[in-house]
Amino acid sequence: MSGEAQLPPAVQERLLRLQQLQETLQTILAQKQQLDLEILEIDRALSELEKAPDDIVIYKSIGSLLIKTDKAKVTSELNERKELASMRVSVLTKQEERLRSQIKELQEKLQKDLRPMT
């Protein structure tokens, strides 16, 4: 190939940056999906707890142990976990929006860079 086929360093940097942003976006999307599943699991547990009588015997997994606990304590802990997961989803959503905007902007610049000059 001749030297004319080489991309200018600025364009190569933009392409590399675009790839990095896309990889970061994929990571964020995977984290959001994992948190959404966690929230779904918590909702199911809370739903089952609602149906259960207040004096039900509940065991909670802590590492490789099962510890006896009460319904109110488990419900409170699950609600806290759900709130924390929801806040993390909110933060990740903002990061996702920012990344998508940066990716779009970079793609537009690259299209201009790679457009043949006439």
Biopython code that builds the backbone (N, CA, C, O; Angstrom):
import numpy as np
from Bio.PDB.StructureBuilder import StructureBuilder

atoms = [
    (1, "MET", "N", (0.836, -1.188, 0.000)),
    (1, "MET", "CA", (0.000, 0.000, 0.000)),
    (1, "MET", "C", (0.871, 1.238, 0.000)),
    (1, "MET", "O", (1.971, 1.245, 0.553)),
    (2, "SER", "N", (0.377, 2.254, -0.611)),
    (2, "SER", "CA", (1.136, 3.499, -0.651)),
    (2, "SER", "C", (0.858, 4.322, 0.599)),
    (2, "SER", "O", (-0.062, 4.018, 1.357)),
    (3, "GLY", "N", (1.644, 5.351, 0.809)),
    (3, "GLY", "CA", (1.515, 6.225, 1.967)),
    (3, "GLY", "C", (0.192, 6.972, 1.982)),
    (3, "GLY", "O", (-0.265, 7.408, 3.039)),
    (4, "GLU", "N", (-0.439, 7.124, 0.793)),
    (4, "GLU", "CA", (-1.700, 7.845, 0.716)),
    (4, "GLU", "C", (-2.829, 7.089, 1.424)),
    (4, "GLU", "O", (-3.806, 7.706, 1.849)),
    (5, "ALA", "N", (-2.710, 5.784, 1.553)),
    (5, "ALA", "CA", (-3.754, 4.978, 2.179)),
    (5, "ALA", "C", (-3.713, 5.091, 3.704)),
    (5, "ALA", "O", (-4.667, 4.701, 4.377)),
    (6, "GLN", "N", (-2.625, 5.616, 4.249)),
    (6, "GLN", "CA", (-2.491, 5.780, 5.696)),
    (6, "GLN", "C", (-3.445, 6.870, 6.191)),
    (6, "GLN", "O", (-3.632, 7.902, 5.546)),
    (7, "LEU", "N", (-4.029, 6.612, 7.335)),
    (7, "LEU", "CA", (-4.895, 7.622, 7.949)),
    (7, "LEU", "C", (-4.034, 8.598, 8.730)),
    (7, "LEU", "O", (-3.039, 8.198, 9.334)),
    (8, "PRO", "N", (-4.400, 9.867, 8.727)),
    (8, "PRO", "CA", (-3.659, 10.847, 9.527)),
    (8, "PRO", "C", (-3.723, 10.474, 11.012)),
    (8, "PRO", "O", (-4.694, 9.862, 11.457)),
    (9, "PRO", "N", (-2.698, 10.840, 11.772)),
    (9, "PRO", "CA", (-2.666, 10.497, 13.203)),
    (9, "PRO", "C", (-3.908, 10.964, 13.973)),
    (9, "PRO", "O", (-4.383, 10.256, 14.861)),
    (10, "ALA", "N", (-4.430, 12.138, 13.645)),
    (10, "ALA", "CA", (-5.617, 12.654, 14.344)),
    (10, "ALA", "C", (-6.821, 11.740, 14.112)),
    (10, "ALA", "O", (-7.616, 11.509, 15.022)),
    (11, "VAL", "N", (-6.948, 11.225, 12.897)),
    (11, "VAL", "CA", (-8.063, 10.326, 12.569)),
    (11, "VAL", "C", (-7.870, 8.983, 13.279)),
    (11, "VAL", "O", (-8.829, 8.399, 13.784)),
    (12, "GLN", "N", (-6.635, 8.501, 13.316)),
    (12, "GLN", "CA", (-6.351, 7.246, 14.026)),
    (12, "GLN", "C", (-6.681, 7.384, 15.510)),
    (12, "GLN", "O", (-7.220, 6.460, 16.119)),
    (13, "GLU", "N", (-6.359, 8.528, 16.084)),
    (13, "GLU", "CA", (-6.664, 8.774, 17.493)),
    (13, "GLU", "C", (-8.174, 8.799, 17.734)),
    (13, "GLU", "O", (-8.667, 8.257, 18.722)),
    (14, "ARG", "N", (-8.896, 9.439, 16.811)),
    (14, "ARG", "CA", (-10.361, 9.491, 16.940)),
    (14, "ARG", "C", (-10.967, 8.091, 16.839)),
    (14, "ARG", "O", (-11.891, 7.753, 17.578)),
    (15, "LEU", "N", (-10.440, 7.282, 15.922)),
    (15, "LEU", "CA", (-10.934, 5.907, 15.773)),
    (15, "LEU", "C", (-10.673, 5.103, 17.047)),
    (15, "LEU", "O", (-11.532, 4.345, 17.497)),
    (16, "LEU", "N", (-9.492, 5.272, 17.620)),
    (16, "LEU", "CA", (-9.156, 4.586, 18.855)),
    (16, "LEU", "C", (-10.066, 5.059, 19.991)),
    (16, "LEU", "O", (-10.556, 4.251, 20.781)),
    (17, "ARG", "N", (-10.282, 6.357, 20.064)),
    (17, "ARG", "CA", (-11.154, 6.926, 21.100)),
    (17, "ARG", "C", (-12.580, 6.404, 20.935)),
    (17, "ARG", "O", (-13.242, 6.092, 21.924)),
    (18, "LEU", "N", (-13.054, 6.307, 19.700)),
    (18, "LEU", "CA", (-14.389, 5.789, 19.430)),
    (18, "LEU", "C", (-14.505, 4.343, 19.919)),
    (18, "LEU", "O", (-15.500, 3.962, 20.536)),
    (19, "GLN", "N", (-13.495, 3.562, 19.640)),
    (19, "GLN", "CA", (-13.500, 2.166, 20.072)),
    (19, "GLN", "C", (-13.534, 2.079, 21.607)),
    (19, "GLN", "O", (-14.262, 1.263, 22.172)),
    (20, "GLN", "N", (-12.747, 2.922, 22.267)),
    (20, "GLN", "CA", (-12.725, 2.930, 23.737)),
    (20, "GLN", "C", (-14.088, 3.323, 24.309)),
    (20, "GLN", "O", (-14.561, 2.720, 25.272)),
    (21, "LEU", "N", (-14.712, 4.337, 23.708)),
    (21, "LEU", "CA", (-16.028, 4.775, 24.176)),
    (21, "LEU", "C", (-17.066, 3.676, 23.994)),
    (21, "LEU", "O", (-17.914, 3.463, 24.861)),
    (22, "GLN", "N", (-16.997, 2.978, 22.862)),
    (22, "GLN", "CA", (-17.951, 1.896, 22.610)),
    (22, "GLN", "C", (-17.757, 0.743, 23.599)),
    (22, "GLN", "O", (-18.732, 0.142, 24.050)),
    (23, "GLU", "N", (-16.513, 0.439, 23.932)),
    (23, "GLU", "CA", (-16.249, -0.609, 24.918)),
    (23, "GLU", "C", (-16.760, -0.199, 26.299)),
    (23, "GLU", "O", (-17.331, -1.014, 27.023)),
    (24, "THR", "N", (-16.552, 1.054, 26.652)),
    (24, "THR", "CA", (-17.052, 1.557, 27.936)),
    (24, "THR", "C", (-18.569, 1.502, 27.972)),
    (24, "THR", "O", (-19.155, 1.132, 28.989)),
    (25, "LEU", "N", (-19.206, 1.865, 26.870)),
    (25, "LEU", "CA", (-20.666, 1.812, 26.781)),
    (25, "LEU", "C", (-21.158, 0.377, 26.980)),
    (25, "LEU", "O", (-22.134, 0.149, 27.695)),
    (26, "GLN", "N", (-20.491, -0.583, 26.353)),
    (26, "GLN", "CA", (-20.890, -1.986, 26.520)),
    (26, "GLN", "C", (-20.771, -2.427, 27.978)),
    (26, "GLN", "O", (-21.620, -3.164, 28.477)),
    (27, "THR", "N", (-19.729, -1.981, 28.650)),
    (27, "THR", "CA", (-19.539, -2.316, 30.063)),
    (27, "THR", "C", (-20.671, -1.732, 30.903)),
    (27, "THR", "O", (-21.217, -2.405, 31.777)),
    (28, "ILE", "N", (-21.015, -0.488, 30.634)),
    (28, "ILE", "CA", (-22.086, 0.173, 31.376)),
    (28, "ILE", "C", (-23.418, -0.526, 31.130)),
    (28, "ILE", "O", (-24.197, -0.721, 32.063)),
    (29, "LEU", "N", (-23.684, -0.901, 29.886)),
    (29, "LEU", "CA", (-24.933, -1.591, 29.568)),
    (29, "LEU", "C", (-25.008, -2.938, 30.286)),
    (29, "LEU", "O", (-26.073, -3.333, 30.762)),
    (30, "ALA", "N", (-23.890, -3.634, 30.362)),
    (30, "ALA", "CA", (-23.856, -4.924, 31.071)),
    (30, "ALA", "C", (-24.110, -4.722, 32.566)),
    (30, "ALA", "O", (-24.839, -5.497, 33.185)),
    (31, "GLN", "N", (-23.509, -3.678, 33.144)),
    (31, "GLN", "CA", (-23.726, -3.383, 34.565)),
    (31, "GLN", "C", (-25.188, -3.036, 34.827)),
    (31, "GLN", "O", (-25.767, -3.479, 35.819)),
    (32, "LYS", "N", (-25.784, -2.240, 33.933)),
    (32, "LYS", "CA", (-27.196, -1.874, 34.084)),
    (32, "LYS", "C", (-28.080, -3.113, 34.016)),
    (32, "LYS", "O", (-29.020, -3.254, 34.798)),
    (33, "GLN", "N", (-27.780, -3.998, 33.089)),
    (33, "GLN", "CA", (-28.573, -5.217, 32.947)),
    (33, "GLN", "C", (-28.484, -6.064, 34.219)),
    (33, "GLN", "O", (-29.485, -6.608, 34.683)),
    (34, "GLN", "N", (-27.290, -6.167, 34.769)),
    (34, "GLN", "CA", (-27.082, -6.934, 35.994)),
    (34, "GLN", "C", (-27.873, -6.315, 37.161)),
    (34, "GLN", "O", (-28.489, -7.032, 37.950)),
    (35, "LEU", "N", (-27.849, -4.995, 37.256)),
    (35, "LEU", "CA", (-28.591, -4.311, 38.315)),
    (35, "LEU", "C", (-30.094, -4.458, 38.123)),
    (35, "LEU", "O", (-30.830, -4.624, 39.096)),
    (36, "ASP", "N", (-30.555, -4.397, 36.884)),
    (36, "ASP", "CA", (-31.980, -4.586, 36.600)),
    (36, "ASP", "C", (-32.438, -5.980, 37.035)),
    (36, "ASP", "O", (-33.529, -6.144, 37.581)),
    (37, "LEU", "N", (-31.597, -6.969, 36.786)),
    (37, "LEU", "CA", (-31.921, -8.330, 37.224)),
    (37, "LEU", "C", (-31.948, -8.419, 38.749)),
    (37, "LEU", "O", (-32.808, -9.088, 39.321)),
    (38, "GLU", "N", (-31.009, -7.747, 39.399)),
    (38, "GLU", "CA", (-30.978, -7.739, 40.861)),
    (38, "GLU", "C", (-32.246, -7.097, 41.423)),
    (38, "GLU", "O", (-32.827, -7.598, 42.387)),
    (39, "ILE", "N", (-32.669, -5.991, 40.819)),
    (39, "ILE", "CA", (-33.889, -5.305, 41.264)),
    (39, "ILE", "C", (-35.105, -6.214, 41.066)),
    (39, "ILE", "O", (-35.988, -6.268, 41.921)),
    (40, "LEU", "N", (-35.146, -6.919, 39.949)),
    (40, "LEU", "CA", (-36.240, -7.849, 39.676)),
    (40, "LEU", "C", (-36.277, -8.958, 40.737)),
    (40, "LEU", "O", (-37.345, -9.318, 41.231)),
    (41, "GLU", "N", (-35.122, -9.482, 41.073)),
    (41, "GLU", "CA", (-35.021, -10.529, 42.090)),
    (41, "GLU", "C", (-35.472, -10.002, 43.457)),
    (41, "GLU", "O", (-36.177, -10.695, 44.191)),
    (42, "ILE", "N", (-35.070, -8.794, 43.787)),
    (42, "ILE", "CA", (-35.470, -8.181, 45.055)),
    (42, "ILE", "C", (-36.983, -7.981, 45.087)),
    (42, "ILE", "O", (-37.630, -8.248, 46.100)),
    (43, "ASP", "N", (-37.543, -7.509, 43.969)),
    (43, "ASP", "CA", (-38.997, -7.311, 43.895)),
    (43, "ASP", "C", (-39.746, -8.622, 44.123)),
    (43, "ASP", "O", (-40.766, -8.653, 44.812)),
    (44, "ARG", "N", (-39.229, -9.704, 43.538)),
    (44, "ARG", "CA", (-39.872, -11.013, 43.732)),
    (44, "ARG", "C", (-39.822, -11.419, 45.202)),
    (44, "ARG", "O", (-40.812, -11.893, 45.759)),
    (45, "ALA", "N", (-38.663, -11.228, 45.823)),
    (45, "ALA", "CA", (-38.513, -11.588, 47.235)),
    (45, "ALA", "C", (-39.449, -10.753, 48.103)),
    (45, "ALA", "O", (-40.097, -11.280, 49.008)),
    (46, "LEU", "N", (-39.521, -9.452, 47.830)),
    (46, "LEU", "CA", (-40.408, -8.577, 48.605)),
    (46, "LEU", "C", (-41.874, -8.974, 48.420)),
    (46, "LEU", "O", (-42.659, -8.931, 49.367)),
    (47, "SER", "N", (-42.230, -9.355, 47.208)),
    (47, "SER", "CA", (-43.594, -9.793, 46.922)),
    (47, "SER", "C", (-43.948, -11.046, 47.728)),
    (47, "SER", "O", (-45.041, -11.148, 48.285)),
    (48, "GLU", "N", (-43.019, -11.985, 47.781)),
    (48, "GLU", "CA", (-43.254, -13.207, 48.551)),
    (48, "GLU", "C", (-43.313, -12.901, 50.049)),
    (48, "GLU", "O", (-44.111, -13.495, 50.774)),
    (49, "LEU", "N", (-42.476, -11.985, 50.507)),
    (49, "LEU", "CA", (-42.502, -11.610, 51.922)),
    (49, "LEU", "C", (-43.828, -10.962, 52.312)),
    (49, "LEU", "O", (-44.329, -11.176, 53.416)),
    (50, "GLU", "N", (-44.393, -10.169, 51.400)),
    (50, "GLU", "CA", (-45.678, -9.511, 51.660)),
    (50, "GLU", "C", (-46.765, -10.540, 51.915)),
    (50, "GLU", "O", (-47.633, -10.346, 52.766)),
    (51, "LYS", "N", (-46.709, -11.645, 51.164)),
    (51, "LYS", "CA", (-47.733, -12.689, 51.283)),
    (51, "LYS", "C", (-47.568, -13.520, 52.554)),
    (51, "LYS", "O", (-48.519, -14.148, 53.020)),
    (52, "ALA", "N", (-46.357, -13.520, 53.112)),
    (52, "ALA", "CA", (-46.049, -14.372, 54.257)),
    (52, "ALA", "C", (-46.526, -13.741, 55.562)),
    (52, "ALA", "O", (-46.555, -12.516, 55.689)),
    (53, "PRO", "N", (-46.900, -14.578, 56.532)),
    (53, "PRO", "CA", (-47.290, -14.038, 57.845)),
    (53, "PRO", "C", (-46.079, -13.413, 58.547)),
    (53, "PRO", "O", (-44.932, -13.748, 58.253)),
    (54, "ASP", "N", (-46.358, -12.508, 59.468)),
    (54, "ASP", "CA", (-45.282, -11.787, 60.158)),
    (54, "ASP", "C", (-44.398, -12.688, 61.011)),
    (54, "ASP", "O", (-43.236, -12.364, 61.253)),
    (55, "ASP", "N", (-44.933, -13.805, 61.465)),
    (55, "ASP", "CA", (-44.160, -14.679, 62.349)),
    (55, "ASP", "C", (-43.434, -15.809, 61.599)),
    (55, "ASP", "O", (-42.967, -16.768, 62.212)),
    (56, "ILE", "N", (-43.349, -15.685, 60.303)),
    (56, "ILE", "CA", (-42.690, -16.723, 59.502)),
    (56, "ILE", "C", (-41.197, -16.803, 59.858)),
    (56, "ILE", "O", (-40.570, -15.798, 60.189)),
    (57, "VAL", "N", (-40.657, -18.000, 59.783)),
    (57, "VAL", "CA", (-39.229, -18.199, 60.025)),
    (57, "VAL", "C", (-38.507, -17.983, 58.693)),
    (57, "VAL", "O", (-38.814, -18.625, 57.689)),
    (58, "ILE", "N", (-37.552, -17.072, 58.713)),
    (58, "ILE", "CA", (-36.810, -16.732, 57.498)),
    (58, "ILE", "C", (-35.328, -16.939, 57.756)),
    (58, "ILE", "O", (-34.805, -16.596, 58.816)),
    (59, "TYR", "N", (-34.663, -17.512, 56.750)),
    (59, "TYR", "CA", (-33.220, -17.681, 56.827)),
    (59, "TYR", "C", (-32.582, -16.851, 55.730)),
    (59, "TYR", "O", (-33.057, -16.809, 54.595)),
    (60, "LYS", "N", (-31.505, -16.198, 56.094)),
    (60, "LYS", "CA", (-30.792, -15.326, 55.159)),
    (60, "LYS", "C", (-29.407, -15.914, 54.928)),
    (60, "LYS", "O", (-28.744, -16.358, 55.865)),
    (61, "SER", "N", (-28.984, -15.911, 53.677)),
    (61, "SER", "CA", (-27.676, -16.449, 53.322)),
    (61, "SER", "C", (-26.602, -15.392, 53.561)),
    (61, "SER", "O", (-26.676, -14.276, 53.048)),
    (62, "ILE", "N", (-25.604, -15.774, 54.354)),
    (62, "ILE", "CA", (-24.442, -14.908, 54.586)),
    (62, "ILE", "C", (-23.221, -15.779, 54.323)),
    (62, "ILE", "O", (-22.826, -16.594, 55.157)),
    (63, "GLY", "N", (-22.639, -15.590, 53.156)),
    (63, "GLY", "CA", (-21.530, -16.458, 52.764)),
    (63, "GLY", "C", (-22.032, -17.871, 52.613)),
    (63, "GLY", "O", (-22.975, -18.119, 51.861)),
    (64, "SER", "N", (-21.423, -18.794, 53.311)),
    (64, "SER", "CA", (-21.855, -20.192, 53.223)),
    (64, "SER", "C", (-22.782, -20.565, 54.379)),
    (64, "SER", "O", (-23.080, -21.742, 54.578)),
    (65, "LEU", "N", (-23.238, -19.568, 55.142)),
    (65, "LEU", "CA", (-24.116, -19.817, 56.288)),
    (65, "LEU", "C", (-25.536, -19.364, 55.999)),
    (65, "LEU", "O", (-25.766, -18.455, 55.201)),
    (66, "LEU", "N", (-26.483, -20.013, 56.663)),
    (66, "LEU", "CA", (-27.865, -19.543, 56.673)),
    (66, "LEU", "C", (-28.153, -19.085, 58.095)),
    (66, "LEU", "O", (-28.002, -19.851, 59.046)),
    (67, "ILE", "N", (-28.571, -17.828, 58.233)),
    (67, "ILE", "CA", (-28.817, -17.233, 59.542)),
    (67, "ILE", "C", (-30.311, -16.953, 59.677)),
    (67, "ILE", "O", (-30.931, -16.402, 58.767)),
    (68, "LYS", "N", (-30.880, -17.333, 60.809)),
    (68, "LYS", "CA", (-32.296, -17.071, 61.081)),
    (68, "LYS", "C", (-32.473, -15.573, 61.329)),
    (68, "LYS", "O", (-31.685, -14.952, 62.042)),
    (69, "THR", "N", (-33.510, -15.010, 60.735)),
    (69, "THR", "CA", (-33.780, -13.582, 60.890)),
    (69, "THR", "C", (-35.284, -13.363, 60.867)),
    (69, "THR", "O", (-36.046, -14.312, 60.684)),
    (70, "ASP", "N", (-35.716, -12.125, 61.051)),
    (70, "ASP", "CA", (-37.163, -11.871, 61.034)),
    (70, "ASP", "C", (-37.575, -11.129, 59.767)),
    (70, "ASP", "O", (-36.757, -10.530, 59.069)),
    (71, "LYS", "N", (-38.854, -11.193, 59.507)),
    (71, "LYS", "CA", (-39.426, -10.638, 58.275)),
    (71, "LYS", "C", (-39.155, -9.141, 58.129)),
    (71, "LYS", "O", (-38.780, -8.681, 57.051)),
    (72, "ALA", "N", (-39.342, -8.383, 59.205)),
    (72, "ALA", "CA", (-39.166, -6.926, 59.138)),
    (72, "ALA", "C", (-37.731, -6.561, 58.781)),
    (72, "ALA", "O", (-37.496, -5.661, 57.974)),
    (73, "LYS", "N", (-36.787, -7.249, 59.376)),
    (73, "LYS", "CA", (-35.375, -6.959, 59.111)),
    (73, "LYS", "C", (-35.016, -7.274, 57.658)),
    (73, "LYS", "O", (-34.348, -6.482, 56.993)),
    (74, "VAL", "N", (-35.458, -8.428, 57.172)),
    (74, "VAL", "CA", (-35.177, -8.817, 55.790)),
    (74, "VAL", "C", (-35.837, -7.846, 54.820)),
    (74, "VAL", "O", (-35.230, -7.445, 53.827)),
    (75, "THR", "N", (-37.074, -7.469, 55.105)),
    (75, "THR", "CA", (-37.794, -6.524, 54.239)),
    (75, "THR", "C", (-37.047, -5.191, 54.173)),
    (75, "THR", "O", (-36.889, -4.613, 53.098)),
    (76, "SER", "N", (-36.594, -4.714, 55.319)),
    (76, "SER", "CA", (-35.845, -3.459, 55.375)),
    (76, "SER", "C", (-34.547, -3.556, 54.568)),
    (76, "SER", "O", (-34.220, -2.656, 53.795)),
    (77, "GLU", "N", (-33.819, -4.647, 54.755)),
    (77, "GLU", "CA", (-32.555, -4.832, 54.026)),
    (77, "GLU", "C", (-32.786, -4.913, 52.518)),
    (77, "GLU", "O", (-32.028, -4.341, 51.734)),
    (78, "LEU", "N", (-33.837, -5.626, 52.121)),
    (78, "LEU", "CA", (-34.142, -5.736, 50.687)),
    (78, "LEU", "C", (-34.518, -4.379, 50.098)),
    (78, "LEU", "O", (-34.099, -4.045, 48.989)),
    (79, "ASN", "N", (-35.303, -3.598, 50.834)),
    (79, "ASN", "CA", (-35.671, -2.265, 50.351)),
    (79, "ASN", "C", (-34.450, -1.363, 50.214)),
    (79, "ASN", "O", (-34.363, -0.578, 49.271)),
    (80, "GLU", "N", (-33.505, -1.470, 51.151)),
    (80, "GLU", "CA", (-32.271, -0.686, 51.060)),
    (80, "GLU", "C", (-31.457, -1.100, 49.832)),
    (80, "GLU", "O", (-30.960, -0.255, 49.088)),
    (81, "ARG", "N", (-31.328, -2.420, 49.634)),
    (81, "ARG", "CA", (-30.583, -2.910, 48.469)),
    (81, "ARG", "C", (-31.231, -2.448, 47.170)),
    (81, "ARG", "O", (-30.541, -2.071, 46.222)),
    (82, "LYS", "N", (-32.563, -2.479, 47.133)),
    (82, "LYS", "CA", (-33.287, -2.047, 45.932)),
    (82, "LYS", "C", (-33.051, -0.561, 45.668)),
    (82, "LYS", "O", (-32.822, -0.157, 44.527)),
    (83, "GLU", "N", (-33.106, 0.248, 46.724)),
    (83, "GLU", "CA", (-32.887, 1.688, 46.577)),
    (83, "GLU", "C", (-31.473, 1.971, 46.065)),
    (83, "GLU", "O", (-31.281, 2.791, 45.167)),
    (84, "LEU", "N", (-30.495, 1.290, 46.643)),
    (84, "LEU", "CA", (-29.108, 1.469, 46.215)),
    (84, "LEU", "C", (-28.932, 1.046, 44.754)),
    (84, "LEU", "O", (-28.295, 1.754, 43.974)),
    (85, "ALA", "N", (-29.489, -0.096, 44.388)),
    (85, "ALA", "CA", (-29.384, -0.573, 42.999)),
    (85, "ALA", "C", (-30.066, 0.403, 42.049)),
    (85, "ALA", "O", (-29.559, 0.658, 40.957)),
    (86, "SER", "N", (-31.202, 0.948, 42.448)),
    (86, "SER", "CA", (-31.918, 1.909, 41.600)),
    (86, "SER", "C", (-31.103, 3.188, 41.402)),
    (86, "SER", "O", (-31.081, 3.759, 40.312)),
    (87, "MET", "N", (-30.432, 3.628, 42.471)),
    (87, "MET", "CA", (-29.578, 4.822, 42.342)),
    (87, "MET", "C", (-28.411, 4.536, 41.397)),
    (87, "MET", "O", (-28.044, 5.383, 40.583)),
    (88, "ARG", "N", (-27.836, 3.349, 41.508)),
    (88, "ARG", "CA", (-26.723, 2.989, 40.627)),
    (88, "ARG", "C", (-27.189, 2.919, 39.170)),
    (88, "ARG", "O", (-26.464, 3.326, 38.263)),
    (89, "VAL", "N", (-28.403, 2.401, 38.950)),
    (89, "VAL", "CA", (-28.950, 2.359, 37.591)),
    (89, "VAL", "C", (-29.107, 3.778, 37.062)),
    (89, "VAL", "O", (-28.814, 4.044, 35.896)),
    (90, "SER", "N", (-29.563, 4.684, 37.906)),
    (90, "SER", "CA", (-29.736, 6.081, 37.505)),
    (90, "SER", "C", (-28.401, 6.710, 37.093)),
    (90, "SER", "O", (-28.315, 7.396, 36.075)),
    (91, "VAL", "N", (-27.373, 6.467, 37.892)),
    (91, "VAL", "CA", (-26.031, 6.987, 37.573)),
    (91, "VAL", "C", (-25.529, 6.393, 36.259)),
    (91, "VAL", "O", (-24.997, 7.109, 35.411)),
    (92, "LEU", "N", (-25.701, 5.085, 36.097)),
    (92, "LEU", "CA", (-25.247, 4.425, 34.871)),
    (92, "LEU", "C", (-26.018, 4.926, 33.652)),
    (92, "LEU", "O", (-25.456, 5.035, 32.563)),
    (93, "THR", "N", (-27.291, 5.229, 33.830)),
    (93, "THR", "CA", (-28.099, 5.753, 32.724)),
    (93, "THR", "C", (-27.565, 7.112, 32.273)),
    (93, "THR", "O", (-27.494, 7.388, 31.075)),
    (94, "LYS", "N", (-27.191, 7.957, 33.230)),
    (94, "LYS", "CA", (-26.612, 9.263, 32.881)),
    (94, "LYS", "C", (-25.278, 9.083, 32.160)),
    (94, "LYS", "O", (-24.992, 9.786, 31.191)),
    (95, "GLN", "N", (-24.458, 8.133, 32.639)),
    (95, "GLN", "CA", (-23.189, 7.860, 31.968)),
    (95, "GLN", "C", (-23.435, 7.338, 30.553)),
    (95, "GLN", "O", (-22.731, 7.706, 29.613)),
    (96, "GLU", "N", (-24.433, 6.483, 30.417)),
    (96, "GLU", "CA", (-24.770, 5.929, 29.101)),
    (96, "GLU", "C", (-25.171, 7.047, 28.136)),
    (96, "GLU", "O", (-24.716, 7.078, 26.993)),
    (97, "GLU", "N", (-26.018, 7.954, 28.598)),
    (97, "GLU", "CA", (-26.455, 9.061, 27.745)),
    (97, "GLU", "C", (-25.272, 9.926, 27.318)),
    (97, "GLU", "O", (-25.165, 10.328, 26.159)),
    (98, "ARG", "N", (-24.385, 10.206, 28.277)),
    (98, "ARG", "CA", (-23.209, 11.032, 27.973)),
    (98, "ARG", "C", (-22.311, 10.321, 26.956)),
    (98, "ARG", "O", (-21.814, 10.943, 26.016)),
    (99, "LEU", "N", (-22.110, 9.029, 27.148)),
    (99, "LEU", "CA", (-21.268, 8.263, 26.220)),
    (99, "LEU", "C", (-21.882, 8.209, 24.829)),
    (99, "LEU", "O", (-21.187, 8.379, 23.828)),
    (100, "ARG", "N", (-23.182, 7.973, 24.773)),
    (100, "ARG", "CA", (-23.846, 7.919, 23.457)),
    (100, "ARG", "C", (-23.692, 9.250, 22.714)),
    (100, "ARG", "O", (-23.492, 9.278, 21.500)),
    (101, "SER", "N", (-23.787, 10.338, 23.459)),
    (101, "SER", "CA", (-23.611, 11.667, 22.867)),
    (101, "SER", "C", (-22.176, 11.838, 22.345)),
    (101, "SER", "O", (-21.964, 12.337, 21.240)),
    (102, "GLN", "N", (-21.196, 11.416, 23.159)),
    (102, "GLN", "CA", (-19.793, 11.525, 22.746)),
    (102, "GLN", "C", (-19.519, 10.646, 21.525)),
    (102, "GLN", "O", (-18.796, 11.050, 20.615)),
    (103, "ILE", "N", (-20.088, 9.462, 21.508)),
    (103, "ILE", "CA", (-19.897, 8.540, 20.381)),
    (103, "ILE", "C", (-20.484, 9.146, 19.111)),
    (103, "ILE", "O", (-19.854, 9.112, 18.053)),
    (104, "LYS", "N", (-21.686, 9.697, 19.216)),
    (104, "LYS", "CA", (-22.333, 10.302, 18.049)),
    (104, "LYS", "C", (-21.492, 11.460, 17.508)),
    (104, "LYS", "O", (-21.281, 11.579, 16.301)),
    (105, "GLU", "N", (-21.022, 12.301, 18.414)),
    (105, "GLU", "CA", (-20.196, 13.449, 18.020)),
    (105, "GLU", "C", (-18.909, 12.983, 17.323)),
    (105, "GLU", "O", (-18.510, 13.531, 16.296)),
    (106, "LEU", "N", (-18.282, 11.978, 17.896)),
    (106, "LEU", "CA", (-17.042, 11.451, 17.332)),
    (106, "LEU", "C", (-17.282, 10.800, 15.968)),
    (106, "LEU", "O", (-16.468, 10.937, 15.055)),
    (107, "GLN", "N", (-18.397, 10.095, 15.841)),
    (107, "GLN", "CA", (-18.721, 9.465, 14.557)),
    (107, "GLN", "C", (-18.924, 10.524, 13.478)),
    (107, "GLN", "O", (-18.497, 10.350, 12.337)),
    (108, "GLU", "N", (-19.580, 11.625, 13.849)),
    (108, "GLU", "CA", (-19.793, 12.708, 12.889)),
    (108, "GLU", "C", (-18.467, 13.313, 12.447)),
    (108, "GLU", "O", (-18.271, 13.595, 11.265)),
    (109, "LYS", "N", (-17.556, 13.513, 13.399)),
    (109, "LYS", "CA", (-16.232, 14.063, 13.060)),
    (109, "LYS", "C", (-15.478, 13.100, 12.142)),
    (109, "LYS", "O", (-14.837, 13.516, 11.177)),
    (110, "LEU", "N", (-15.565, 11.817, 12.458)),
    (110, "LEU", "CA", (-14.869, 10.822, 11.639)),
    (110, "LEU", "C", (-15.451, 10.757, 10.227)),
    (110, "LEU", "O", (-14.717, 10.587, 9.254)),
    (111, "GLN", "N", (-16.761, 10.893, 10.123)),
    (111, "GLN", "CA", (-17.367, 10.891, 8.788)),
    (111, "GLN", "C", (-16.845, 12.060, 7.960)),
    (111, "GLN", "O", (-16.578, 11.913, 6.768)),
    (112, "LYS", "N", (-16.700, 13.229, 8.600)),
    (112, "LYS", "CA", (-16.141, 14.385, 7.896)),
    (112, "LYS", "C", (-14.678, 14.134, 7.523)),
    (112, "LYS", "O", (-14.238, 14.460, 6.420)),
    (113, "ASP", "N", (-13.924, 13.537, 8.485)),
    (113, "ASP", "CA", (-12.512, 13.256, 8.231)),
    (113, "ASP", "C", (-12.317, 12.272, 7.077)),
    (113, "ASP", "O", (-11.396, 12.412, 6.273)),
    (114, "LEU", "N", (-13.191, 11.290, 7.013)),
    (114, "LEU", "CA", (-13.021, 10.209, 6.031)),
    (114, "LEU", "C", (-13.729, 10.473, 4.714)),
    (114, "LEU", "O", (-13.566, 9.715, 3.758)),
    (115, "ARG", "N", (-14.510, 11.536, 4.656)),
    (115, "ARG", "CA", (-15.202, 11.888, 3.424)),
    (115, "ARG", "C", (-14.146, 12.306, 2.387)),
    (115, "ARG", "O", (-13.287, 13.140, 2.672)),
    (116, "PRO", "N", (-14.218, 11.727, 1.202)),
    (116, "PRO", "CA", (-13.219, 12.105, 0.179)),
    (116, "PRO", "C", (-13.351, 13.572, -0.189)),
    (116, "PRO", "O", (-14.451, 14.089, -0.385)),
    (117, "MET", "N", (-12.216, 14.219, -0.277)),
    (117, "MET", "CA", (-12.227, 15.648, -0.660)),
    (117, "MET", "C", (-12.451, 15.765, -2.158)),
    (117, "MET", "O", (-11.802, 15.094, -2.960)),
    (118, "THR", "N", (-13.381, 16.631, -2.509)),
    (118, "THR", "CA", (-13.679, 16.835, -3.941)),
    (118, "THR", "C", (-13.401, 18.239, -4.362)),
    (118, "THR", "O", (-13.595, 18.584, -5.527)),
]
sb = StructureBuilder()
sb.init_structure("model")
sb.init_model(0)
sb.init_chain("A")
sb.init_seg("    ")
for serial, (resi, resn, name, xyz) in enumerate(atoms, 1):
    if name == "N":
        sb.init_residue(resn, " ", resi, " ")
    sb.init_atom(name, np.array(xyz, "f"), 0.0, 1.0, " ", f" {name:<3s}", serial, name[0])
structure = sb.get_structure()
